[in-house]
Amino acid sequence: MAVSAMAVLLIASMIVMLLYSRKNVKDEALQEAMQTLDGTIQNIDNILLSVEQATGNVYFSMLPHLADSQATRIYSRKLVESSPYITDCNITYGKCDFTEQQWFIKPAKVGKEPLICFCLPFVDRDGKPMGEISVDVSLGLLSRIVAEAKPSQNSSCILLDSLGEFIVHPDADNLMNQSAIEISENSGDSSIGEAVKAMVSGQTGYMPFNLYGEDFYVFYKPFTRGDIRGRVAAKLGWSAGIIYPANDIFGDYNRLIYYVLAITIVGLLLMYLLSYTIIRSRIKPLLMLTEKAQYIAEGNFNETIPDSRHIDEIGRLQDNFQLMQKSLASHIGELEALKNTLSERGEVLRVAYDQAKKADRMKTSFLHNMTNQMMAPAEAIEKDVDLLCSKSECNPTKVVADIQQNGKAITELLKNLISMSDDEMRKEAADD
């Protein structure tokens, strides 16, 4: 019961702690993802800015040599060599597609890497459009550069344009194989489509989704370029996102749950075993006393109780129970001795009573015999008296003599009876 109560308290506190921990982990992951997303956007923007600045430098360097086509080819080659992000540069004269600097996506050619292009138009001395510098940046190269700076081992960065096409893809080789919209349609998970729509529409936030049986979180926000002097602050309509596997966010948290559960289970088992051992050792004397009390209740009053090794309440109880058993055994012994003495005395009294009854019967028989012996002299005296009283002819002397003789016989019998009675009384007095 104690372990169960502790288990309930631990589980309740653990649930509360884990719920708050999960919320904090989620908030922290969101904050970290947004910071990483800002860093990723800044990293991509730095690459774009580097291309823009390198193009601008070439632009200002070649202004005095716009009429020299050989010089423009040299500047074009130097621009490609000076920047690791630029794969090609074209300087064309004539009609311009753009009137100001602009980023756009070039259609991918068969067997070629998809490109984004930075276009910088240049004008003559009169301010009229004269041509443009077109700089190509490989999207595969850009994806690989961004992938190297991913926030975690299994995370990935993406960059979508306004049509849902990938500008930065986790796998640079599959950059243009599928658009984000096509992936959402083929996955069968509506949350992917909602996340793509939110990104294309320029929203900020995060959303969970499931792809190929694995849970992910995507954190997204619009791609904004840095506000730098001389830079056209045109919105590109791009949206950047970071995809985290759920295990990257909650992996440590989930492992913590397993650790806490394991520690809790082991702790409860240890608590149970320790409590069981302690309680059993503490109640062992009580079990022994219960068993001894049962034996004593069955009449085994000489059942010995061992000395206690404890000095607590149970030890004192065992000591007092031992004293009670010894006292009870002593009283029972005294009662047994008294019972034996009473039994012996009862036997003596029974024998004395039998002898008294026998003596009483002998007395009764003796008195009966004595009475029978006195009956004849008394009857003779009675007859003699009747003769004397009748004044019939008789010899008075002879009658008187007979009366005297019978009277003496009766007197002798009475003397003997009194003598025997005195002897009996003396014997009784001596016995008392």
PANUKE-229754 format. One record per residue (C-alpha): x, y, z. Coordinates in nm, 3 decimals, always signed. Layout:
N
(site (X Y Z))
...
! end
This chain:
432
(site (+0.000 +0.000 +0.000))
(site (+0.284 +0.237 +0.081))
(site (+0.457 +0.162 -0.248))
(site (+0.127 +0.199 -0.436))
(site (+0.067 +0.538 -0.276))
(site (+0.420 +0.646 -0.361))
(site (+0.375 +0.517 -0.716))
(site (+0.058 +0.724 -0.760))
(site (+0.232 +1.035 -0.629))
(site (+0.540 +0.976 -0.843))
(site (+0.337 +0.907 -1.156))
(site (+0.119 +1.215 -1.099))
(site (+0.420 +1.439 -1.038))
(site (+0.604 +1.283 -1.332))
(site (+0.308 +1.342 -1.566))
(site (+0.285 +1.706 -1.458))
(site (+0.662 +1.748 -1.491))
(site (+0.673 +1.582 -1.833))
(site (+0.381 +1.786 -1.963))
(site (+0.549 +2.111 -1.863))
(site (+0.883 +1.980 -1.988))
(site (+0.731 +1.888 -2.325))
(site (+0.578 +2.234 -2.353))
(site (+0.911 +2.396 -2.267))
(site (+1.097 +2.167 -2.508))
(site (+0.848 +2.251 -2.781))
(site (+0.874 +2.625 -2.712))
(site (+1.250 +2.605 -2.699))
(site (+1.258 +2.404 -3.023))
(site (+1.030 +2.660 -3.188))
(site (+1.249 +2.944 -3.071))
(site (+1.567 +2.766 -3.177))
(site (+1.415 +2.670 -3.512))
(site (+1.311 +3.027 -3.577))
(site (+1.658 +3.149 -3.486))
(site (+1.809 +2.884 -3.712))
(site (+1.563 +2.979 -3.983))
(site (+1.669 +3.341 -3.950))
(site (+2.030 +3.230 -3.971))
(site (+1.957 +3.020 -4.278))
(site (+1.777 +3.309 -4.445))
(site (+2.069 +3.531 -4.355))
(site (+2.312 +3.275 -4.496))
(site (+2.122 +3.251 -4.826))
(site (+2.085 +3.627 -4.840))
(site (+2.459 +3.666 -4.781))
(site (+2.523 +3.440 -5.080))
(site (+2.284 +3.643 -5.292))
(site (+2.433 +3.968 -5.162))
(site (+2.782 +3.840 -5.239))
(site (+2.672 +3.771 -5.597))
(site (+2.507 +4.112 -5.619))
(site (+2.814 +4.292 -5.484))
(site (+3.051 +4.101 -5.709))
(site (+2.830 +4.185 -6.006))
(site (+2.811 +4.548 -5.896))
(site (+3.189 +4.569 -5.867))
(site (+3.231 +4.435 -6.218))
(site (+2.960 +4.671 -6.336))
(site (+3.142 +4.979 -6.210))
(site (+3.476 +4.847 -6.333))
(site (+3.352 +4.787 -6.688))
(site (+3.157 +5.113 -6.729))
(site (+3.453 +5.289 -6.896))
(site (+3.497 +4.990 -7.131))
(site (+3.142 +4.924 -7.241))
(site (+3.237 +4.981 -7.604))
(site (+3.513 +4.720 -7.589))
(site (+3.361 +4.374 -7.630))
(site (+3.694 +4.208 -7.554))
(site (+3.709 +4.385 -7.221))
(site (+3.355 +4.281 -7.132))
(site (+3.444 +3.916 -7.195))
(site (+3.743 +3.954 -6.967))
(site (+3.528 +4.108 -6.694))
(site (+3.272 +3.834 -6.739))
(site (+3.539 +3.567 -6.690))
(site (+3.686 +3.745 -6.388))
(site (+3.343 +3.767 -6.230))
(site (+3.296 +3.388 -6.257))
(site (+3.645 +3.330 -6.118))
(site (+3.606 +3.575 -5.829))
(site (+3.292 +3.423 -5.678))
(site (+3.251 +3.056 -5.578))
(site (+2.875 +3.088 -5.615))
(site (+2.864 +3.212 -5.976))
(site (+2.863 +2.944 -6.244))
(site (+2.826 +3.167 -6.554))
(site (+2.803 +3.531 -6.655))
(site (+2.664 +3.683 -6.973))
(site (+2.697 +4.047 -7.074))
(site (+2.457 +4.134 -7.351))
(site (+2.387 +4.456 -7.538))
(site (+2.060 +4.568 -7.674))
(site (+1.707 +4.519 -7.544))
(site (+1.684 +4.445 -7.169))
(site (+1.423 +4.220 -7.011))
(site (+1.450 +4.412 -6.680))
(site (+1.490 +4.780 -6.608))
(site (+1.648 +4.730 -6.264))
(site (+1.840 +4.465 -6.077))
(site (+1.631 +4.152 -6.035))
(site (+1.653 +3.787 -5.926))
(site (+1.461 +3.530 -6.127))
(site (+1.459 +3.157 -6.195))
(site (+1.572 +3.031 -6.531))
(site (+1.394 +2.731 -6.680))
(site (+1.607 +2.422 -6.639))
(site (+1.758 +2.287 -6.957))
(site (+1.783 +1.916 -7.026))
(site (+2.091 +1.774 -6.860))
(site (+2.172 +2.107 -6.694))
(site (+2.149 +2.217 -6.334))
(site (+1.861 +2.450 -6.251))
(site (+1.971 +2.809 -6.205))
(site (+1.866 +3.133 -6.049))
(site (+1.980 +3.441 -6.226))
(site (+2.070 +3.790 -6.110))
(site (+2.018 +4.053 -6.375))
(site (+2.183 +4.395 -6.353))
(site (+2.097 +4.633 -6.642))
(site (+2.345 +4.904 -6.743))
(site (+2.280 +5.232 -6.924))
(site (+2.476 +5.467 -7.144))
(site (+2.579 +5.820 -7.055))
(site (+2.237 +5.949 -7.145))
(site (+2.069 +5.708 -6.905))
(site (+1.919 +5.491 -7.174))
(site (+1.916 +5.109 -7.130))
(site (+2.218 +4.970 -7.309))
(site (+2.237 +4.608 -7.196))
(site (+2.249 +4.383 -6.896))
(site (+2.476 +4.163 -6.693))
(site (+2.318 +3.825 -6.627))
(site (+2.481 +3.612 -6.357))
(site (+2.384 +3.248 -6.306))
(site (+2.393 +3.076 -5.967))
(site (+2.353 +2.699 -5.949))
(site (+2.062 +2.595 -5.728))
(site (+2.236 +2.264 -5.661))
(site (+2.543 +2.449 -5.538))
(site (+2.327 +2.678 -5.329))
(site (+2.145 +2.377 -5.180))
(site (+2.473 +2.205 -5.094))
(site (+2.611 +2.519 -4.930))
(site (+2.294 +2.564 -4.722))
(site (+2.283 +2.191 -4.637))
(site (+2.629 +2.212 -4.483))
(site (+2.497 +2.463 -4.230))
(site (+2.190 +2.261 -4.128))
(site (+2.099 +2.299 -3.760))
(site (+2.095 +1.929 -3.672))
(site (+2.213 +1.603 -3.824))
(site (+1.876 +1.499 -3.966))
(site (+1.726 +1.842 -4.032))
(site (+1.712 +2.007 -4.371))
(site (+1.654 +2.351 -4.517))
(site (+1.424 +2.434 -4.804))
(site (+1.353 +2.749 -5.003))
(site (+1.037 +2.777 -5.214))
(site (+0.938 +3.031 -5.473))
(site (+0.590 +3.171 -5.511))
(site (+0.485 +2.872 -5.725))
(site (+0.596 +2.609 -5.478))
(site (+0.910 +2.514 -5.672))
(site (+1.226 +2.435 -5.478))
(site (+1.507 +2.688 -5.488))
(site (+1.693 +2.510 -5.208))
(site (+1.631 +2.138 -5.163))
(site (+1.773 +1.891 -4.905))
(site (+1.890 +1.671 -5.192))
(site (+2.052 +1.887 -5.457))
(site (+2.039 +1.607 -5.718))
(site (+1.659 +1.587 -5.693))
(site (+1.609 +1.962 -5.692))
(site (+1.377 +1.988 -5.989))
(site (+1.234 +1.636 -5.996))
(site (+0.929 +1.731 -5.793))
(site (+0.782 +2.050 -5.663))
(site (+0.663 +2.087 -5.305))
(site (+0.303 +2.087 -5.424))
(site (+0.354 +1.758 -5.609))
(site (+0.511 +1.601 -5.301))
(site (+0.214 +1.710 -5.088))
(site (-0.031 +1.565 -5.339))
(site (+0.152 +1.231 -5.359))
(site (+0.204 +1.193 -4.984))
(site (-0.164 +1.168 -4.895))
(site (-0.108 +1.381 -4.583))
(site (-0.317 +1.696 -4.591))
(site (-0.090 +1.867 -4.338))
(site (+0.193 +1.875 -4.598))
(site (-0.033 +2.055 -4.844))
(site (-0.142 +2.301 -4.574))
(site (+0.222 +2.368 -4.486))
(site (+0.312 +2.428 -4.854))
(site (+0.015 +2.663 -4.897))
(site (+0.113 +2.853 -4.585))
(site (+0.470 +2.891 -4.710))
(site (+0.368 +2.998 -5.059))
(site (+0.126 +3.254 -4.915))
(site (+0.407 +3.409 -4.707))
(site (+0.296 +3.302 -4.358))
(site (+0.514 +3.244 -4.052))
(site (+0.475 +2.948 -3.818))
(site (+0.527 +2.575 -3.786))
(site (+0.328 +2.263 -3.865))
(site (+0.367 +1.889 -3.799))
(site (+0.332 +1.642 -4.085))
(site (+0.399 +1.280 -4.166))
(site (+0.608 +1.175 -4.463))
(site (+0.680 +0.812 -4.550))
(site (+0.569 +0.700 -4.206))
(site (+0.796 +0.940 -4.016))
(site (+0.688 +1.245 -3.819))
(site (+0.836 +1.584 -3.902))
(site (+0.798 +1.949 -3.806))
(site (+0.843 +2.228 -4.060))
(site (+0.918 +2.580 -3.940))
(site (+0.872 +2.844 -4.205))
(site (+0.872 +3.218 -4.267))
(site (+0.898 +3.449 -4.573))
(site (+1.242 +3.502 -4.720))
(site (+1.335 +3.867 -4.673))
(site (+1.650 +4.027 -4.803))
(site (+1.862 +4.256 -4.596))
(site (+1.803 +4.630 -4.631))
(site (+2.135 +4.759 -4.764))
(site (+2.206 +5.094 -4.925))
(site (+2.196 +5.075 -5.300))
(site (+2.009 +4.748 -5.301))
(site (+1.666 +4.730 -5.457))
(site (+1.428 +4.617 -5.182))
(site (+1.207 +4.411 -5.407))
(site (+1.024 +4.116 -5.258))
(site (+1.114 +3.788 -5.419))
(site (+0.806 +3.599 -5.298))
(site (+1.023 +3.320 -5.161))
(site (+0.964 +3.131 -4.837))
(site (+1.231 +2.958 -4.629))
(site (+1.172 +2.658 -4.410))
(site (+1.356 +2.413 -4.186))
(site (+1.233 +2.055 -4.160))
(site (+1.306 +1.877 -3.833))
(site (+1.234 +1.509 -3.768))
(site (+1.021 +1.489 -3.455))
(site (+1.291 +1.272 -3.301))
(site (+1.542 +1.557 -3.335))
(site (+1.313 +1.782 -3.132))
(site (+1.171 +1.536 -2.882))
(site (+1.433 +1.259 -2.902))
(site (+1.618 +1.364 -2.587))
(site (+1.285 +1.432 -2.420))
(site (+1.153 +1.086 -2.513))
(site (+1.474 +0.925 -2.393))
(site (+1.440 +1.123 -2.072))
(site (+1.091 +0.976 -2.029))
(site (+1.233 +0.625 -2.064))
(site (+1.513 +0.704 -1.821))
(site (+1.268 +0.853 -1.571))
(site (+1.033 +0.556 -1.611))
(site (+1.320 +0.312 -1.566))
(site (+1.449 +0.500 -1.260))
(site (+1.095 +0.521 -1.120))
(site (+1.027 +0.151 -1.170))
(site (+1.364 +0.050 -1.027))
(site (+1.317 +0.294 -0.738))
(site (+0.970 +0.160 -0.661))
(site (+1.095 -0.199 -0.677))
(site (+1.384 -0.114 -0.445))
(site (+1.144 +0.072 -0.215))
(site (+0.909 -0.226 -0.218))
(site (+1.185 -0.476 -0.145))
(site (+1.338 -0.254 +0.123))
(site (+0.998 -0.186 +0.282))
(site (+0.908 -0.554 +0.261))
(site (+1.238 -0.658 +0.421))
(site (+1.220 -0.397 +0.697))
(site (+0.852 -0.454 +0.775))
(site (+0.894 -0.831 +0.771))
(site (+1.194 -0.811 +1.005))
(site (+0.998 -0.576 +1.231))
(site (+0.687 -0.796 +1.248))
(site (+0.882 -1.123 +1.278))
(site (+0.872 -1.100 +1.662))
(site (+0.498 -1.030 +1.639))
(site (+0.449 -1.340 +1.425))
(site (+0.653 -1.541 +1.676))
(site (+0.448 -1.400 +1.967))
(site (+0.127 -1.481 +1.780))
(site (+0.242 -1.841 +1.732))
(site (+0.351 -1.873 +2.096))
(site (+0.020 -1.723 +2.213))
(site (-0.163 -1.984 +2.007))
(site (+0.039 -2.262 +2.173))
(site (-0.027 -2.114 +2.516))
(site (-0.399 -2.083 +2.436))
(site (-0.395 -2.456 +2.353))
(site (-0.267 -2.529 +2.704))
(site (+0.109 -2.539 +2.646))
(site (+0.187 -2.301 +2.930))
(site (+0.553 -2.402 +2.946))
(site (+0.616 -2.285 +2.586))
(site (+0.933 -2.078 +2.619))
(site (+0.962 -1.731 +2.463))
(site (+1.316 -1.629 +2.360))
(site (+1.481 -1.309 +2.475))
(site (+1.428 -1.005 +2.250))
(site (+1.716 -0.842 +2.065))
(site (+1.514 -0.525 +2.007))
(site (+1.490 -0.227 +2.238))
(site (+1.183 -0.070 +2.078))
(site (+0.814 -0.118 +2.154))
(site (+0.811 -0.465 +1.998))
(site (+1.113 -0.565 +2.206))
(site (+0.944 -0.441 +2.523))
(site (+0.625 -0.623 +2.422))
(site (+0.821 -0.946 +2.377))
(site (+0.994 -0.901 +2.715))
(site (+0.663 -0.833 +2.890))
(site (+0.504 -1.128 +2.710))
(site (+0.795 -1.344 +2.827))
(site (+0.741 -1.229 +3.188))
(site (+0.369 -1.294 +3.154))
(site (+0.436 -1.646 +3.021))
(site (+0.677 -1.722 +3.304))
(site (+0.432 -1.586 +3.562))
(site (+0.148 -1.780 +3.405))
(site (+0.356 -2.098 +3.397))
(site (+0.448 -2.044 +3.764))
(site (+0.084 -1.991 +3.864))
(site (-0.022 -2.291 +3.661))
(site (+0.248 -2.495 +3.834))
(site (+0.127 -2.380 +4.175))
(site (-0.230 -2.462 +4.078))
(site (-0.119 -2.806 +3.961))
(site (+0.063 -2.864 +4.294))
(site (-0.239 -2.743 +4.488))
(site (-0.460 -2.965 +4.278))
(site (-0.240 -3.265 +4.356))
(site (-0.240 -3.178 +4.727))
(site (-0.618 -3.139 +4.729))
(site (-0.651 -3.465 +4.541))
(site (-0.432 -3.643 +4.798))
(site (-0.622 -3.489 +5.089))
(site (-0.949 -3.575 +4.924))
(site (-0.835 -3.934 +4.900))
(site (-0.741 -3.930 +5.271))
(site (-1.076 -3.776 +5.358))
(site (-1.251 -4.036 +5.147))
(site (-1.069 -4.316 +5.332))
(site (-1.146 -4.150 +5.668))
(site (-1.505 -4.106 +5.564))
(site (-1.527 -4.471 +5.468))
(site (-1.374 -4.569 +5.802))
(site (-1.614 -4.336 +5.983))
(site (-1.905 -4.488 +5.802))
(site (-1.773 -4.834 +5.889))
(site (-1.729 -4.735 +6.254))
(site (-2.076 -4.582 +6.255))
(site (-2.215 -4.905 +6.121))
(site (-2.024 -5.098 +6.389))
(site (-2.161 -4.864 +6.656))
(site (-2.508 -4.910 +6.528))
(site (-2.461 -5.288 +6.529))
(site (-2.310 -5.275 +6.878))
(site (-2.595 -5.062 +7.015))
(site (-2.838 -5.297 +6.850))
(site (-2.671 -5.598 +7.015))
(site (-2.652 -5.421 +7.353))
(site (-3.014 -5.324 +7.328))
(site (-3.108 -5.680 +7.245))
(site (-2.908 -5.803 +7.545))
(site (-3.081 -5.557 +7.779))
(site (-3.426 -5.645 +7.651))
(site (-3.436 -5.989 +7.826))
(site (-3.339 -5.859 +8.177))
(site (-3.572 -5.566 +8.142))
(site (-3.860 -5.789 +8.041))
(site (-3.781 -6.017 +8.333))
(site (-3.780 -5.724 +8.573))
(site (-4.107 -5.607 +8.423))
(site (-4.260 -5.950 +8.481))
(site (-4.131 -5.966 +8.837))
(site (-4.266 -5.623 +8.910))
(site (-4.599 -5.731 +8.767))
(site (-4.598 -6.033 +8.993))
(site (-4.524 -5.826 +9.298))
(site (-4.793 -5.582 +9.208))
(site (-5.050 -5.853 +9.150))
(site (-5.001 -5.982 +9.507))
(site (-5.038 -6.328 +9.378))
(site (-4.891 -6.614 +9.553))
(site (-4.519 -6.595 +9.491))
(site (-4.202 -6.589 +9.672))
(site (-4.118 -6.223 +9.717))
(site (-3.766 -6.296 +9.815))
(site (-3.706 -6.495 +9.504))
(site (-3.870 -6.223 +9.290))
(site (-3.663 -5.951 +9.450))
(site (-3.355 -6.156 +9.398))
(site (-3.440 -6.201 +9.030))
(site (-3.507 -5.829 +8.996))
(site (-3.174 -5.750 +9.157))
(site (-2.996 -5.998 +8.937))
(site (-3.156 -5.860 +8.619))
(site (-3.091 -5.504 +8.732))
(site (-2.725 -5.584 +8.786))
(site (-2.709 -5.733 +8.438))
(site (-2.859 -5.419 +8.292))
(site (-2.630 -5.202 +8.502))
(site (-2.328 -5.400 +8.387))
(site (-2.427 -5.360 +8.026))
(site (-2.474 -4.985 +8.073))
(site (-2.133 -4.958 +8.240))
(site (-1.974 -5.138 +7.952))
(site (-2.154 -4.909 +7.706))
(site (-2.044 -4.593 +7.892))
(site (-1.689 -4.725 +7.916))
(site (-1.676 -4.793 +7.544))
(site (-1.824 -4.447 +7.474))
(site (-1.556 -4.282 +7.691))
(site (-1.283 -4.475 +7.510))
(site (-1.423 -4.363 +7.175))
(site (-1.441 -3.999 +7.283))
(site (-1.080 -4.013 +7.400))
(site (-0.972 -4.155 +7.064))
(site (-1.155 -3.877 +6.875))
(site (-1.000 -3.613 +7.103))
(site (-0.657 -3.764 +7.042))
(site (-0.718 -3.766 +6.664))
(site (-0.825 -3.397 +6.667))
! end
